């Protein structure tokens, strides 16, 4: 068994790396354990869209969480890039949510009404104004909602920078180590991997879709997280790119500085099947061309697939296990792992290091799932 650390974080995706970074920068001894290299689970197939107000519904706990996390992002990226010395593509150029029929316009109006109650700047555009704002959209676009606070970040770059920043603060990264079991022994938290056993004061389970596959002693039920496959396209754009993240019912489009445009994403209940499919690629190509017809003439650079960790109520699971005091959950973020990474790291570090349970943890508590 290795020497004990303060914390073991299981999972090197963006959530796990954010938690590890926040713990390490506050002085804790941290080990990060994952079977895969940093950010190579769901994170590597994320377009990094930061858009809490898309389809906003008042009274939603998820909306409150994502809005609060977005407010942390400027400082978060600044601290991480400074500590790691690694650049991270991060833009707050807004989103354009487009509609092609009356039903779509009604949904945009409903979102605009919610944003008005929160004093969030948003502009509801008619067809002509939409084309003035984004000349590339299709002729059948009837209107759009422009939300200036939104943006995007390179999820792979940010995750690698988080891991590097955590290491600067003393964290250790153990790759190619698959976690089989978590248990308690003599008051310590013990993590059994296929390459040995690790010991710590506490464990943070941030293994995304694989969280439910890890045996946990004394816990009656696995964390109820299921994998939802998402496929993402990489296109080499020719000519003028879309000006900002563009959203429709069937896809979103993210223009990067290097001329690449990302198109995502499918949502498929396919278990742990991580294969790309012809139907997934075809559907996304059709969807992006429906919104921006010029997409038919660009080059296809590739596609990626990731398994997003979903829960039954679309909220993550963050907080201490009621069954194992040395175990804390930080999983089940589904499509919002990138957006919620800063807040999740902060909430977990506050809880574990300062004993401070933020009121927001009530909505995402493991207590809502019997047996955890």
C-alpha positions as CSV (number, residue, x, y, z in Angstrom):
1,X,0.0,0.0,0.0
2,X,1.3,3.5,-0.9
3,X,1.8,6.1,1.8
4,X,-1.4,7.9,2.7
5,X,-2.4,11.1,1.0
6,X,-5.1,13.6,2.2
7,X,-7.3,12.8,-0.8
8,X,-7.6,10.5,-3.7
9,X,-9.6,11.8,-6.7
10,X,-10.9,9.0,-8.9
11,X,-11.2,10.3,-12.4
12,X,-9.0,12.6,-14.6
13,X,-11.7,14.2,-16.6
14,X,-12.5,17.9,-16.2
15,X,-14.5,17.5,-13.0
16,X,-11.9,15.3,-11.4
17,X,-9.0,17.6,-12.4
18,X,-10.9,20.6,-11.2
19,X,-11.5,19.0,-7.8
20,X,-7.9,17.9,-7.5
21,X,-6.6,21.4,-8.5
22,X,-8.8,23.2,-6.0
23,X,-7.8,20.8,-3.2
24,X,-4.1,21.0,-4.1
25,X,-4.0,24.8,-4.4
26,X,-5.4,25.0,-0.9
27,X,-2.6,22.9,0.4
28,X,-4.0,19.4,0.5
29,X,-2.0,16.3,-0.6
30,X,-3.8,14.8,-3.6
31,X,-3.5,11.8,-5.9
32,X,-5.5,11.6,-9.2
33,X,-6.2,8.1,-10.4
34,X,-7.6,7.1,-13.8
35,X,-7.3,4.3,-16.3
36,X,-7.0,6.8,-19.2
37,X,-4.8,9.8,-19.8
38,X,-6.0,13.2,-18.7
39,X,-9.3,14.3,-20.3
40,X,-9.7,11.2,-22.5
41,X,-13.2,10.2,-21.3
42,X,-16.3,12.3,-22.1
43,X,-14.2,15.5,-21.8
44,X,-12.3,14.9,-25.1
45,X,-15.6,14.8,-27.0
46,X,-17.0,18.0,-25.6
47,X,-17.3,21.2,-27.6
48,X,-16.9,23.2,-24.4
49,X,-20.0,25.3,-24.8
50,X,-20.7,27.6,-21.8
51,X,-24.4,28.4,-22.1
52,X,-26.5,28.1,-19.0
53,X,-29.3,30.2,-20.4
54,X,-30.1,28.1,-23.4
55,X,-33.5,26.6,-22.7
56,X,-33.5,28.4,-19.3
57,X,-36.4,27.5,-17.0
58,X,-37.0,29.6,-13.9
59,X,-36.9,27.7,-10.7
60,X,-34.5,25.1,-12.1
61,X,-31.7,24.0,-9.7
62,X,-29.6,23.2,-12.7
63,X,-30.0,26.8,-14.0
64,X,-28.9,28.2,-10.6
65,X,-25.9,25.9,-10.5
66,X,-24.7,26.6,-14.1
67,X,-25.2,30.4,-13.8
68,X,-23.2,30.5,-10.6
69,X,-20.4,28.4,-12.2
70,X,-20.3,30.6,-15.3
71,X,-19.7,33.6,-13.1
72,X,-16.5,31.9,-11.8
73,X,-15.0,31.2,-15.3
74,X,-13.0,34.3,-16.0
75,X,-11.0,34.0,-12.7
76,X,-10.9,30.2,-13.0
77,X,-9.3,30.2,-16.4
78,X,-6.9,33.0,-15.4
79,X,-5.7,31.2,-12.3
80,X,-5.3,27.9,-14.1
81,X,-3.4,29.3,-17.0
82,X,-1.1,31.3,-14.8
83,X,-0.3,28.3,-12.5
84,X,0.1,25.8,-15.4
85,X,1.8,28.0,-17.9
86,X,-0.4,26.5,-20.6
87,X,-2.7,28.4,-22.9
88,X,-6.4,27.7,-22.9
89,X,-8.7,28.8,-25.7
90,X,-11.6,30.6,-24.0
91,X,-14.0,33.0,-25.6
92,X,-17.1,34.8,-24.3
93,X,-18.5,35.9,-27.7
94,X,-22.1,34.9,-26.9
95,X,-24.5,32.4,-28.4
96,X,-27.1,32.7,-31.2
97,X,-30.0,30.3,-30.6
98,X,-32.0,30.1,-33.9
99,X,-35.5,29.1,-34.7
100,X,-37.0,27.9,-38.0
101,X,-40.7,27.8,-37.1
102,X,-43.3,29.3,-34.7
103,X,-42.8,26.7,-32.1
104,X,-39.1,27.5,-32.0
105,X,-39.8,31.2,-31.8
106,X,-42.2,30.6,-28.8
107,X,-39.5,28.7,-27.0
108,X,-37.0,31.6,-27.6
109,X,-39.6,34.1,-26.3
110,X,-40.1,32.0,-23.1
111,X,-36.3,31.9,-22.6
112,X,-36.1,35.7,-23.2
113,X,-38.8,36.2,-20.5
114,X,-36.8,34.2,-18.0
115,X,-33.7,36.1,-18.7
116,X,-35.5,39.4,-18.4
117,X,-36.5,38.5,-14.8
118,X,-32.8,37.9,-14.1
119,X,-31.7,41.1,-15.8
120,X,-29.6,39.0,-18.2
121,X,-28.8,40.9,-21.5
122,X,-30.5,39.0,-24.3
123,X,-31.8,40.2,-27.7
124,X,-34.7,38.6,-29.5
125,X,-34.1,39.0,-33.2
126,X,-36.5,38.7,-36.2
127,X,-35.4,37.0,-39.4
128,X,-33.8,40.0,-41.0
129,X,-31.9,40.9,-37.8
130,X,-30.7,37.3,-37.4
131,X,-29.2,37.3,-40.9
132,X,-27.6,40.6,-40.2
133,X,-26.1,39.2,-37.0
134,X,-25.1,35.9,-38.7
135,X,-25.1,36.0,-42.5
136,X,-24.4,32.3,-42.8
137,X,-27.7,31.1,-41.4
138,X,-30.2,29.3,-43.7
139,X,-33.0,31.1,-45.4
140,X,-35.7,29.4,-43.4
141,X,-34.4,30.8,-40.0
142,X,-37.2,32.9,-38.7
143,X,-35.6,34.4,-35.7
144,X,-33.0,34.0,-32.9
145,X,-32.0,34.8,-29.4
146,X,-28.6,36.4,-28.9
147,X,-27.2,35.9,-25.4
148,X,-23.9,37.8,-25.0
149,X,-22.7,36.3,-21.7
150,X,-22.3,32.8,-23.2
151,X,-19.1,31.5,-24.8
152,X,-16.9,28.4,-25.0
153,X,-13.7,26.9,-23.8
154,X,-11.4,24.2,-25.2
155,X,-12.3,21.4,-22.8
156,X,-9.2,19.3,-23.6
157,X,-6.8,22.3,-23.2
158,X,-8.5,23.3,-19.9
159,X,-8.4,19.8,-18.5
160,X,-4.7,19.4,-19.3
161,X,-4.0,22.8,-17.8
162,X,-5.9,21.9,-14.6
163,X,-3.9,18.7,-14.3
164,X,-0.7,20.6,-14.8
165,X,-1.7,23.3,-12.3
166,X,-2.7,20.6,-9.7
167,X,0.8,19.0,-10.2
168,X,2.4,22.5,-9.7
169,X,0.7,22.5,-6.3
170,X,2.0,19.0,-5.4
171,X,-0.7,16.7,-6.8
172,X,0.3,13.4,-8.2
173,X,-1.2,11.8,-11.3
174,X,-1.5,8.0,-11.5
175,X,-2.5,7.1,-15.1
176,X,-3.3,3.6,-16.4
177,X,-4.6,2.6,-13.1
178,X,-8.1,1.2,-13.1
179,X,-10.0,1.6,-9.8
180,X,-11.8,-1.6,-8.9
181,X,-13.0,-1.0,-5.3
182,X,-13.3,1.7,-2.6
183,X,-13.4,0.7,1.0
184,X,-12.6,1.9,4.6
185,X,-9.8,0.3,6.6
186,X,-8.7,1.4,10.0
187,X,-10.3,4.8,9.6
188,X,-8.6,5.4,6.2
189,X,-10.2,5.4,2.7
190,X,-8.6,2.6,0.6
191,X,-8.7,2.5,-3.2
192,X,-7.9,-0.8,-4.8
193,X,-6.6,-0.6,-8.4
194,X,-5.3,-3.1,-10.9
195,X,-1.8,-1.8,-10.1
196,X,-1.9,-1.7,-6.4
197,X,-3.6,-0.2,-3.4
198,X,-3.8,3.4,-2.3
199,X,-4.7,4.9,1.0
200,X,-6.0,8.4,2.0
201,X,-8.1,10.3,4.4
202,X,-10.9,10.5,1.9
203,X,-11.8,9.7,-1.7
204,X,-13.6,11.8,-4.2
205,X,-15.4,9.7,-6.9
206,X,-15.4,11.7,-10.1
207,X,-15.2,8.9,-12.6
208,X,-18.1,10.1,-14.8
209,X,-20.0,7.3,-16.5
210,X,-17.7,4.7,-14.9
211,X,-18.6,5.8,-11.4
212,X,-21.3,3.1,-11.2
213,X,-18.9,0.3,-12.2
214,X,-16.7,0.8,-9.1
215,X,-17.5,-1.4,-6.1
216,X,-17.9,0.5,-2.9
217,X,-18.0,-1.4,0.4
218,X,-20.9,-0.6,2.7
219,X,-22.9,1.2,0.0
220,X,-26.1,-0.6,-0.8
221,X,-26.4,0.7,-4.4
222,X,-24.0,2.0,-7.1
223,X,-24.3,5.7,-7.9
224,X,-27.1,5.9,-10.4
225,X,-25.2,7.3,-13.3
226,X,-25.7,5.9,-16.8
227,X,-23.6,6.6,-20.0
228,X,-25.2,8.6,-22.8
229,X,-23.1,8.5,-26.0
230,X,-22.4,11.8,-27.6
231,X,-20.7,12.1,-31.0
232,X,-18.9,15.4,-32.1
233,X,-17.7,16.4,-35.5
234,X,-14.6,18.4,-36.4
235,X,-14.9,20.4,-39.7
236,X,-12.2,22.4,-41.5
237,X,-14.1,25.6,-42.4
238,X,-13.4,27.4,-45.7
239,X,-14.2,31.1,-46.0
240,X,-15.8,33.1,-43.2
241,X,-16.7,31.2,-40.1
242,X,-19.8,31.6,-38.0
243,X,-19.3,34.6,-35.7
244,X,-20.1,32.8,-32.4
245,X,-21.6,29.6,-31.0
246,X,-24.8,28.9,-33.0
247,X,-27.5,26.7,-31.5
248,X,-30.5,25.0,-33.0
249,X,-32.9,22.2,-31.9
250,X,-30.7,19.5,-33.5
251,X,-27.1,20.7,-33.1
252,X,-24.7,23.4,-31.9
253,X,-21.8,24.9,-33.9
254,X,-18.6,26.2,-32.2
255,X,-16.1,28.2,-34.3
256,X,-12.5,27.9,-33.0
257,X,-9.7,30.3,-33.7
258,X,-7.7,27.8,-35.8
259,X,-10.4,27.5,-38.5
260,X,-11.9,24.4,-37.0
261,X,-15.7,24.3,-36.4
262,X,-17.0,21.8,-33.9
263,X,-20.5,20.4,-34.4
264,X,-22.3,18.5,-31.6
265,X,-23.8,16.4,-30.4
266,X,-25.8,13.3,-30.5
267,X,-27.5,11.9,-27.4
268,X,-27.7,8.1,-27.6
269,X,-28.5,5.4,-24.9
270,X,-25.9,2.9,-26.1
271,X,-24.5,1.7,-22.8
272,X,-20.7,1.7,-22.7
273,X,-20.3,1.5,-26.5
274,X,-17.8,4.2,-27.5
275,X,-17.9,3.5,-31.2
276,X,-18.6,6.3,-33.8
277,X,-21.5,5.5,-36.0
278,X,-22.4,6.3,-39.6
279,X,-25.9,7.4,-38.5
280,X,-24.5,9.7,-35.8
281,X,-22.1,11.4,-38.2
282,X,-24.7,11.7,-40.9
283,X,-27.3,13.2,-38.6
284,X,-24.9,15.9,-37.4
285,X,-23.8,16.7,-40.9
286,X,-27.4,17.1,-42.0
287,X,-28.2,19.2,-38.9
288,X,-25.3,21.6,-39.3
289,X,-26.1,22.1,-43.0
290,X,-29.7,22.8,-42.2
291,X,-28.6,25.7,-40.0
292,X,-25.6,26.8,-42.1
293,X,-25.8,25.5,-45.7
294,X,-22.2,26.4,-46.4
295,X,-21.2,23.4,-44.2
296,X,-21.8,21.1,-47.2
297,X,-18.7,22.6,-48.8
298,X,-16.2,22.4,-45.9
299,X,-13.8,19.6,-45.2
300,X,-14.5,16.7,-42.7
301,X,-11.6,16.5,-40.3
302,X,-12.9,13.8,-38.0
303,X,-15.2,12.9,-35.2
304,X,-15.0,11.9,-31.6
305,X,-17.2,10.1,-29.2
306,X,-17.7,10.4,-25.4
307,X,-20.0,8.9,-22.8
308,X,-21.7,11.6,-20.8
309,X,-22.7,10.6,-17.2
310,X,-26.4,11.1,-16.8
311,X,-28.7,10.8,-13.7
312,X,-32.5,10.4,-13.7
313,X,-33.1,14.0,-12.7
314,X,-30.4,15.6,-14.9
315,X,-28.6,16.9,-11.9
316,X,-25.1,15.9,-10.8
317,X,-24.4,14.0,-7.6
318,X,-22.1,16.1,-5.4
319,X,-21.6,15.6,-1.6
320,X,-20.6,13.1,1.1
321,X,-21.9,9.6,1.0
322,X,-24.3,9.0,3.9
323,X,-23.1,5.4,4.0
324,X,-19.3,5.9,3.9
325,X,-18.1,9.1,5.6
326,X,-14.7,9.0,3.8
327,X,-16.4,9.0,0.3
328,X,-17.5,12.1,-1.5
329,X,-19.3,12.1,-4.9
330,X,-18.6,14.5,-7.7
331,X,-20.2,12.8,-10.7
332,X,-23.3,12.7,-13.0
333,X,-22.8,16.1,-14.7
334,X,-24.1,14.8,-18.0
335,X,-23.8,17.7,-20.6
336,X,-22.7,20.3,-18.0
337,X,-19.4,18.9,-16.8
338,X,-17.3,21.6,-18.5
339,X,-19.6,24.4,-17.4
340,X,-19.9,23.1,-13.8
341,X,-16.2,22.3,-13.3
342,X,-15.2,25.5,-11.5
343,X,-18.2,25.4,-9.1
344,X,-17.9,21.6,-8.4
345,X,-14.2,22.0,-7.5
346,X,-15.1,24.9,-5.1
347,X,-18.0,23.1,-3.5
348,X,-16.1,19.9,-2.9
349,X,-13.0,21.8,-1.5
350,X,-15.1,23.9,0.8
351,X,-16.8,20.8,2.1
352,X,-13.7,18.7,2.6
353,X,-11.2,21.3,3.8
354,X,-13.4,23.8,5.6
355,X,-16.4,21.7,6.6
356,X,-18.6,24.2,4.8
357,X,-21.7,22.8,3.1
358,X,-22.9,25.3,0.6
359,X,-26.7,25.5,0.4
360,X,-26.5,24.6,-3.3
361,X,-25.4,21.1,-2.3
362,X,-28.9,20.3,-1.1
363,X,-30.1,20.1,-4.7
364,X,-27.4,17.7,-5.8
365,X,-27.0,15.7,-2.6
366,X,-26.5,11.9,-2.7
367,X,-29.3,11.7,-0.2
368,X,-31.9,11.9,-3.0
369,X,-30.8,8.5,-4.1
370,X,-31.5,5.7,-1.5
371,X,-28.6,3.4,-0.8
372,X,-25.7,5.8,-1.5
